[in-house]
Amino acid sequence: MSDQDVINVINLCYLVAAILFIWGMAQLRRPSTARVGNRVAAVGMLIAVVATLFDREIVSYEWIIGGIVVGGIVGAFLARKVQMTEMPEMVAVFNGFGGAASALLAGGELKRLYDTGGAIDSDVGVTIALGTTIGALTLTGSAVAAGKLHGTLSSNPILLPARNVLSALVAVATLALGALLIWATQDGGFSETSTLLLFAGLVVAALLLGILVSIPIGGADMPVLVALFNSYSGLAGAAAGFAIGNDVLIIAGALVGASGLILTSIMTKAMNRSVSNVMFGGFGQSGADVTSDGEARPYRTMTAEDVATMLAYAQSVVFVTGYGLAVAQAQHDLKALADILSKNGTEVRFGIHPVAGRMPGHMNVLLAEADVPYDQQLDLDDANRQLENTEIAMVIGANDVVNPQAHSNPSSPIYGMPIIDVDKAQSVVVMKRSMASGFSGIDNDLFYLDQTSMLFGDAKKSLKELVSEEDELIKKG
């Protein structure tokens, strides 16, 4: 087989891989087809990787095999070790690794071009600078996001003195170093050593910029930041693809970049925020459950037995889930309770907010793991329409996405944010460990409404008690 035949086969494989990427992403639009879509896209990536291994310009196979072995072991370990509640920070880590890979690839291509004595075209120089900058920024920014989500770093905004001025100066320095690097690659009179030093300086400046961009953002906005860095990792990959002339990397990077931007837009719309407000708002300060004059606000509590009695006679129930359900790993117990109620003639539905949990689709994945039917899972608008005629809304581990302050308090940071209107139900039961505020640090007015009752305790333990009580009540008739 001639060299041209090999190139043709590789390009054909890349085309098939690109088609599978697009097809797989299309299947991710619905929970019922998401698993198939993920597998289709994975097959596409496998084809792309295998095709690339036939490229004659790759590094030695010893390095490739070593990377596959090490990466496979680490990936298998993480897949088994990481809990569902840790998926958002895992996504952030993967975003960071993607950015780092793109920056390393751009740097490697720059060094290769100098070593081979090949000419560096202007478009290659630009894409090397872009891939390096975006990739390095994504690495440190994603690391900060993962740390805040995991609790290693404080979820509150870290507001440095003159932070906007400092960030602007570092951003200008990054742009200047990037422009100098592009000029240096276009016969700008710089030696190879000077050019590589410029590259190193650009990496350091971009790494610092990623930190400065991320630390002022509060924990409540971390999902938006993760989605944004997901987009950045794709753009960095596409830029690196242009630098090395790899079509499938360009396509995959463009898909990830575009989908990440769309996801960011959806999330900011669901929170009634703008990207600039997320990036510069310093949102997420602490709140307290007190009135304006400093007095404690009254709330009502119930026992598991009381709640079970309410549920046993309810004609309709909507469960609204949040991150607390994921932390307690109580999705299977919730499914058991829902099954008992359904068999007793109760109409059961699950209301899911777009940003419930720590990333979009977090609750859908959690409920799918417990085999909750997709037709019982309601999006924000459908849930709100049903809640107006619902007897009991049961909130399990959710907080900010059901907070009426979004409608009633113009001074609240979440004012105008679309929420699930559980306060429209005849009765509301909130399952929480305590009266502590949610991830945004804002007190929840829902807890103090006349129709709201609090059931304190671990969600898993409380749901098990409800299942046991419900069984007893139904047996007694």
C-alpha positions as CSV (number, residue, x, y, z in Angstrom):
1,M,0.0,0.0,0.0
2,S,1.4,3.4,-1.0
3,D,1.8,6.3,1.3
4,Q,-1.2,8.0,-0.5
5,D,-3.3,5.0,0.0
6,V,-2.5,5.0,3.8
7,I,-3.4,8.7,3.9
8,N,-6.7,8.0,2.1
9,V,-7.6,5.2,4.5
10,I,-6.8,7.4,7.5
11,N,-8.9,10.3,6.2
12,L,-11.8,7.9,5.5
13,C,-11.6,6.6,9.1
14,Y,-11.6,10.2,10.3
15,L,-14.7,10.9,8.3
16,V,-16.5,7.9,9.8
17,A,-15.3,9.0,13.3
18,A,-16.7,12.5,12.8
19,I,-20.1,11.1,11.6
20,L,-20.2,8.9,14.7
21,F,-19.3,11.9,16.9
22,I,-22.2,13.9,15.5
23,W,-24.6,11.0,15.7
24,G,-23.6,10.2,19.2
25,M,-24.1,13.8,20.4
26,A,-27.5,13.9,18.7
27,Q,-28.5,10.9,20.8
28,L,-27.5,12.7,24.0
29,R,-30.4,15.1,23.7
30,R,-32.8,12.6,25.4
31,P,-32.2,10.5,28.5
32,S,-33.7,7.4,26.9
33,T,-31.0,7.4,24.1
34,A,-28.1,9.0,26.0
35,R,-26.4,5.7,26.8
36,V,-26.5,4.6,23.1
37,G,-25.2,8.0,22.1
38,N,-22.3,7.8,24.5
39,R,-21.3,4.4,23.1
40,V,-21.6,5.5,19.5
41,A,-19.3,8.5,20.2
42,A,-16.8,6.2,22.0
43,V,-16.7,3.9,19.0
44,G,-16.0,6.9,16.9
45,M,-13.1,7.9,19.1
46,L,-11.7,4.4,19.0
47,I,-11.7,4.5,15.2
48,A,-10.0,7.9,15.3
49,V,-7.3,6.7,17.7
50,V,-6.6,3.4,15.7
51,A,-6.4,5.4,12.5
52,T,-4.0,7.8,14.0
53,L,-1.7,4.9,15.0
54,F,-1.1,4.3,11.3
55,D,0.2,7.8,10.8
56,R,3.9,7.6,10.0
57,E,4.7,10.9,11.8
58,I,3.7,9.7,15.2
59,V,6.1,9.1,18.1
60,S,7.5,5.7,18.8
61,Y,5.0,3.0,19.6
62,E,6.7,2.4,23.0
63,W,5.5,5.8,24.2
64,I,2.0,5.1,22.8
65,I,1.7,1.7,24.4
66,G,3.0,3.1,27.7
67,G,0.4,5.9,27.6
68,I,-2.4,3.5,26.8
69,V,-1.5,1.3,29.7
70,V,-1.0,4.0,32.3
71,G,-4.1,5.9,31.1
72,G,-6.2,2.7,31.0
73,I,-5.2,1.8,34.6
74,V,-5.9,5.3,35.9
75,G,-9.2,5.5,34.0
76,A,-10.4,2.1,35.2
77,F,-9.5,3.0,38.8
78,L,-11.4,6.3,38.6
79,A,-14.4,4.7,36.9
80,R,-14.8,2.3,39.8
81,K,-13.7,4.7,42.6
82,V,-15.5,8.0,41.8
83,Q,-19.0,8.3,43.2
84,M,-21.9,9.7,41.3
85,T,-21.8,12.8,43.6
86,E,-18.2,13.4,42.4
87,M,-18.9,13.4,38.7
88,P,-19.0,17.2,38.3
89,E,-15.5,17.6,39.7
90,M,-14.4,14.6,37.6
91,V,-15.7,16.4,34.5
92,A,-13.8,19.5,35.6
93,V,-10.6,17.4,36.0
94,F,-11.1,15.9,32.5
95,N,-11.6,19.4,31.1
96,G,-8.3,20.4,32.7
97,F,-6.5,17.4,31.3
98,G,-7.9,18.2,27.8
99,G,-6.6,21.7,28.0
100,A,-3.2,20.5,29.2
101,A,-3.0,18.0,26.3
102,S,-3.8,20.7,23.8
103,A,-1.1,23.0,25.2
104,L,1.5,20.2,25.2
105,L,0.5,19.3,21.7
106,A,1.0,22.9,20.5
107,G,4.3,23.1,22.3
108,G,5.4,19.8,20.8
109,E,4.5,21.0,17.3
110,L,6.5,24.2,17.8
111,K,9.6,22.3,18.9
112,R,9.2,19.8,16.0
113,L,9.0,22.5,13.4
114,Y,12.2,24.1,14.7
115,D,14.0,20.7,14.9
116,T,13.0,19.7,11.3
117,G,13.8,23.2,9.9
118,G,10.4,23.4,8.4
119,A,8.7,26.8,7.7
120,I,6.2,27.9,10.2
121,D,3.2,29.4,8.4
122,S,1.3,32.3,9.9
123,D,-1.8,30.3,10.5
124,V,0.2,27.6,12.3
125,G,1.8,30.2,14.6
126,V,-1.6,31.7,15.5
127,T,-3.1,28.3,16.3
128,I,-0.1,27.3,18.4
129,A,-0.5,30.4,20.4
130,L,-4.2,30.0,20.8
131,G,-4.0,26.3,21.7
132,T,-1.4,27.0,24.3
133,T,-3.2,30.0,25.9
134,I,-6.7,28.4,26.0
135,G,-5.3,25.0,27.1
136,A,-3.2,26.3,29.9
137,L,-5.9,28.6,31.1
138,T,-8.4,25.7,31.1
139,L,-6.0,23.5,33.1
140,T,-5.7,25.8,36.2
141,G,-9.2,27.1,35.9
142,S,-10.7,23.6,35.9
143,A,-8.4,22.6,38.8
144,V,-9.9,25.5,40.9
145,A,-13.4,24.5,39.9
146,A,-12.8,20.9,40.8
147,G,-11.3,22.0,44.2
148,K,-14.3,24.1,45.0
149,L,-16.8,21.4,44.0
150,H,-14.9,18.8,46.0
151,G,-14.6,21.0,49.1
152,T,-10.8,21.1,48.9
153,L,-11.1,24.9,48.3
154,S,-13.7,27.1,49.9
155,S,-16.9,27.4,47.8
156,N,-17.1,31.1,48.7
157,P,-15.7,33.6,46.3
158,I,-12.1,34.4,47.0
159,L,-11.9,38.2,46.3
160,L,-8.3,39.5,46.0
161,P,-7.6,43.2,46.4
162,A,-7.9,44.9,43.0
163,R,-8.6,41.5,41.5
164,N,-10.1,43.0,38.3
165,V,-7.1,45.2,37.7
166,L,-4.7,42.2,38.4
167,S,-6.7,40.0,36.1
168,A,-6.7,42.6,33.4
169,L,-2.9,43.0,33.7
170,V,-2.3,39.3,33.4
171,A,-4.7,39.1,30.5
172,V,-2.8,41.9,28.7
173,A,0.5,40.1,29.4
174,T,-0.9,36.9,28.1
175,L,-2.0,38.5,24.9
176,A,1.3,40.3,24.5
177,L,3.3,37.1,24.9
178,G,1.0,35.3,22.5
179,A,1.5,38.1,19.9
180,L,5.3,38.0,20.4
181,L,5.2,34.2,20.0
182,I,3.3,34.5,16.7
183,W,5.8,37.2,15.5
184,A,8.7,35.1,16.5
185,T,7.5,32.1,14.5
186,Q,7.2,34.4,11.4
187,D,11.0,35.1,11.2
188,G,10.8,37.8,13.8
189,G,14.5,37.7,14.5
190,F,14.1,35.4,17.6
191,S,16.3,32.4,18.0
192,E,14.8,29.0,18.7
193,T,15.8,29.3,22.4
194,S,14.2,32.8,22.7
195,T,11.0,31.5,21.0
196,L,10.7,28.5,23.4
197,L,11.2,30.9,26.3
198,L,8.4,33.0,25.0
199,F,6.3,29.9,24.8
200,A,7.1,29.0,28.4
201,G,6.2,32.6,29.5
202,L,2.9,32.3,27.6
203,V,2.2,29.1,29.4
204,V,2.9,30.6,32.9
205,A,0.8,33.7,32.2
206,A,-2.1,31.6,30.9
207,L,-1.9,29.3,34.0
208,L,-2.0,32.3,36.3
209,L,-4.9,33.8,34.3
210,G,-6.9,30.6,34.8
211,I,-6.6,30.8,38.5
212,L,-7.5,34.5,38.7
213,V,-10.5,34.0,36.5
214,S,-11.8,31.1,38.7
215,I,-11.2,31.9,42.3
216,P,-13.6,34.9,42.5
217,I,-16.5,32.7,41.4
218,G,-18.7,31.2,44.1
219,G,-19.7,27.6,44.5
220,A,-23.2,28.1,43.2
221,D,-21.8,29.1,39.8
222,M,-19.3,26.3,39.6
223,P,-21.5,24.2,37.2
224,V,-21.5,27.1,34.8
225,L,-17.8,27.5,35.0
226,V,-17.2,23.8,34.4
227,A,-19.4,24.0,31.3
228,L,-17.5,27.1,30.1
229,F,-14.1,25.4,30.6
230,N,-15.6,22.3,28.8
231,S,-16.0,24.6,25.8
232,Y,-12.5,26.0,26.2
233,S,-11.0,22.5,26.2
234,G,-12.7,21.9,22.9
235,L,-11.6,25.2,21.4
236,A,-8.0,24.4,22.6
237,G,-8.2,21.0,20.9
238,A,-9.5,22.5,17.7
239,A,-6.7,25.0,17.7
240,A,-4.1,22.3,18.3
241,G,-5.7,20.3,15.5
242,F,-5.2,23.2,13.1
243,A,-1.6,23.5,14.3
244,I,-0.7,19.8,13.4
245,G,-3.1,19.5,10.5
246,N,-5.3,16.8,12.1
247,D,-8.8,16.9,10.7
248,V,-10.5,14.7,13.4
249,L,-9.0,16.8,16.2
250,I,-10.4,19.9,14.6
251,I,-13.9,18.4,14.2
252,A,-14.0,16.9,17.7
253,G,-12.7,20.1,19.3
254,A,-15.2,22.2,17.4
255,L,-18.1,19.9,18.5
256,V,-17.0,20.1,22.1
257,G,-16.4,23.8,22.0
258,A,-19.8,24.5,20.4
259,S,-21.7,22.2,22.7
260,G,-20.0,23.6,25.7
261,L,-21.0,27.2,24.7
262,I,-24.6,26.1,24.1
263,L,-24.6,24.3,27.5
264,T,-23.2,27.4,29.2
265,S,-25.9,29.5,27.6
266,I,-28.7,27.1,28.7
267,M,-27.4,27.1,32.3
268,T,-27.0,30.8,32.6
269,K,-30.5,31.2,31.2
270,A,-31.8,28.7,33.7
271,M,-30.2,30.8,36.5
272,N,-31.3,34.1,35.0
273,R,-27.6,35.1,34.8
274,S,-25.2,36.2,32.2
275,V,-21.7,34.8,31.6
276,S,-20.2,38.1,32.6
277,N,-22.2,38.2,35.8
278,V,-21.0,34.7,36.6
279,M,-17.3,35.6,35.9
280,F,-17.2,38.9,37.7
281,G,-20.2,38.8,40.1
282,G,-18.5,37.2,43.1
283,F,-21.7,35.4,43.8
284,G,-22.1,33.0,46.7
285,Q,-21.8,34.8,49.9
286,S,-23.1,33.3,53.1
287,G,-26.7,33.9,54.4
288,A,-28.7,33.2,57.6
289,D,-32.1,32.1,58.6
290,V,-33.1,35.3,60.4
291,T,-35.5,38.1,59.7
292,S,-34.5,41.7,58.9
293,D,-34.6,42.6,62.6
294,G,-32.3,39.7,63.5
295,E,-34.9,37.4,65.0
296,A,-35.0,33.7,64.2
297,R,-37.7,32.6,61.7
298,P,-40.2,29.9,62.8
299,Y,-40.6,26.7,60.9
300,R,-42.5,23.5,61.3
301,T,-41.1,20.0,61.6
302,M,-42.7,16.5,61.1
303,T,-41.7,13.0,61.9
304,A,-41.4,10.2,59.3
305,E,-44.6,8.7,60.5
306,D,-46.5,11.9,60.0
307,V,-45.1,12.3,56.5
308,A,-45.9,8.7,55.6
309,T,-49.5,9.3,56.7
310,M,-49.8,12.3,54.4
311,L,-48.3,10.4,51.5
312,A,-50.6,7.4,52.0
313,Y,-53.7,9.6,51.4
314,A,-52.3,11.8,48.7
315,Q,-53.7,11.6,45.1
316,S,-50.6,13.2,43.6
317,V,-47.0,13.7,44.6
318,V,-44.1,15.4,42.9
319,F,-40.6,14.6,44.1
320,V,-38.1,17.4,43.5
321,T,-34.5,16.1,43.9
322,G,-31.2,17.9,44.4
323,Y,-27.6,17.4,45.3
324,G,-28.5,16.1,48.8
325,L,-30.1,13.0,47.3
326,A,-26.9,12.3,45.4
327,V,-24.7,12.8,48.5
328,A,-26.9,10.3,50.5
329,Q,-27.0,7.9,47.5
330,A,-30.7,7.5,48.3
331,Q,-32.0,7.3,44.7
332,H,-32.9,3.6,45.0
333,D,-34.8,4.2,48.3
334,L,-36.7,7.1,46.6
335,K,-37.6,4.7,43.8
336,A,-38.9,2.2,46.3
337,L,-41.1,4.8,48.0
338,A,-42.4,6.0,44.6
339,D,-43.3,2.4,43.6
340,I,-45.2,1.9,46.8
341,L,-47.2,5.1,46.3
342,S,-47.9,4.3,42.6
343,K,-49.2,0.8,43.6
344,N,-51.4,2.6,46.1
345,G,-53.0,4.7,43.4
346,T,-51.0,7.9,43.8
347,E,-49.8,9.8,40.7
348,V,-46.0,10.1,41.1
349,R,-43.8,12.5,39.2
350,F,-40.2,13.8,39.5
351,G,-39.5,17.5,38.9
352,I,-36.0,18.2,37.7
353,H,-34.4,21.7,37.5
354,P,-31.8,22.2,34.7
355,V,-29.1,23.1,37.2
356,A,-30.1,20.8,40.1
357,G,-27.1,18.9,41.4
358,R,-23.7,20.0,40.3
359,M,-24.0,19.7,36.5
360,P,-26.8,19.6,33.9
361,G,-28.4,16.2,33.8
362,H,-27.0,15.1,37.1
363,M,-30.5,14.3,38.5
364,N,-31.6,12.6,35.3
365,V,-28.6,10.3,35.5
366,L,-29.1,9.6,39.2
367,L,-32.8,8.7,38.7
368,A,-32.0,6.6,35.6
369,E,-29.5,4.7,37.7
370,A,-32.5,3.8,40.0
371,D,-34.6,2.8,36.9
372,V,-37.1,5.7,37.4
373,P,-39.1,5.8,34.1
374,Y,-38.2,8.7,31.8
375,D,-41.9,9.6,31.4
376,Q,-42.1,10.3,35.1
377,Q,-39.3,12.8,34.9
378,L,-40.6,16.4,34.3
379,D,-38.5,19.3,33.2
380,L,-38.9,22.7,34.8
381,D,-41.9,24.0,32.8
382,D,-43.8,20.7,33.0
383,A,-43.2,20.3,36.7
384,N,-44.5,23.8,37.4
385,R,-47.7,23.2,35.4
386,Q,-48.3,20.0,37.4
387,L,-47.5,21.5,40.8
388,E,-50.5,23.9,40.7
389,N,-52.7,20.8,41.0
390,T,-50.4,18.6,43.2
391,E,-51.3,17.7,46.7
392,I,-47.8,17.1,48.0
393,A,-44.4,18.4,46.7
394,M,-41.6,16.6,48.4
395,V,-38.2,18.3,48.2
396,I,-35.2,16.0,48.7
397,G,-31.9,17.6,49.0
398,A,-32.7,20.5,46.7
399,N,-32.4,24.1,47.9
400,D,-31.6,27.0,45.7
401,V,-33.7,25.7,42.7
402,V,-36.9,25.8,44.9
403,N,-36.2,29.1,46.7
404,P,-39.2,31.6,46.3
405,Q,-36.7,34.5,46.8
406,A,-36.2,34.1,43.0
407,H,-39.7,35.5,42.6
408,S,-40.3,37.7,45.7
409,N,-37.0,39.4,46.7
410,P,-35.5,41.8,44.2
411,S,-32.4,42.2,46.3
412,S,-31.7,38.5,46.3
413,P,-28.8,37.3,44.1
414,I,-31.1,34.7,42.6
415,Y,-33.9,37.1,41.8
416,G,-35.4,36.3,38.4
417,M,-33.9,32.8,38.3
418,P,-36.5,30.2,37.0
419,I,-37.2,27.8,39.9
420,I,-39.5,24.8,40.5
421,D,-42.5,26.4,42.1
422,V,-43.1,23.8,44.8
423,D,-44.8,26.5,47.0
424,K,-47.8,26.2,44.6
425,A,-48.5,22.7,45.8
426,Q,-51.1,22.2,48.6
427,S,-48.4,20.9,51.0
428,V,-44.7,20.8,50.9
429,V,-42.3,18.5,52.7
430,V,-38.6,19.4,52.7
431,M,-36.1,16.7,53.6
432,K,-32.8,18.1,54.8
433,R,-30.1,17.5,57.4
434,S,-30.5,20.9,58.9
435,M,-31.7,24.5,58.2
436,A,-28.3,25.3,56.6
437,S,-28.4,27.3,53.4
438,G,-27.7,25.8,50.0
439,F,-24.6,26.0,47.9
440,S,-25.3,29.6,47.0
441,G,-25.2,30.6,50.7
442,I,-28.8,32.1,50.6
443,D,-31.5,31.4,53.1
444,N,-34.5,29.6,51.6
445,D,-37.9,31.3,52.2
446,L,-39.7,28.0,51.3
447,F,-38.8,26.6,54.7
448,Y,-40.9,29.1,56.6
449,L,-44.1,29.0,54.6
450,D,-47.3,27.8,56.3
451,Q,-47.8,24.8,54.0
452,T,-44.1,23.6,54.5
453,S,-42.9,21.0,56.9
454,M,-39.3,20.0,57.5
455,L,-38.2,16.3,57.9
456,F,-34.7,16.5,59.2
457,G,-32.1,13.7,58.8
458,D,-30.0,11.8,56.3
459,A,-32.0,11.4,53.1
460,K,-31.3,7.7,52.8
461,K,-32.3,6.9,56.4
462,S,-35.4,9.1,56.2
463,L,-36.5,7.5,52.9
464,K,-36.0,4.0,54.4
465,E,-38.2,5.0,57.3
466,L,-40.9,6.3,55.0
467,V,-40.8,3.1,53.0
468,S,-41.3,1.0,56.2
469,E,-44.0,3.3,57.5
470,E,-45.8,3.4,54.1
471,D,-45.8,-0.4,53.9
472,E,-47.3,-0.7,57.4
473,L,-50.0,1.9,56.6
474,I,-51.0,0.2,53.3
475,K,-51.2,-3.2,55.0
476,K,-53.5,-1.8,57.6
477,G,-55.7,-0.4,54.9
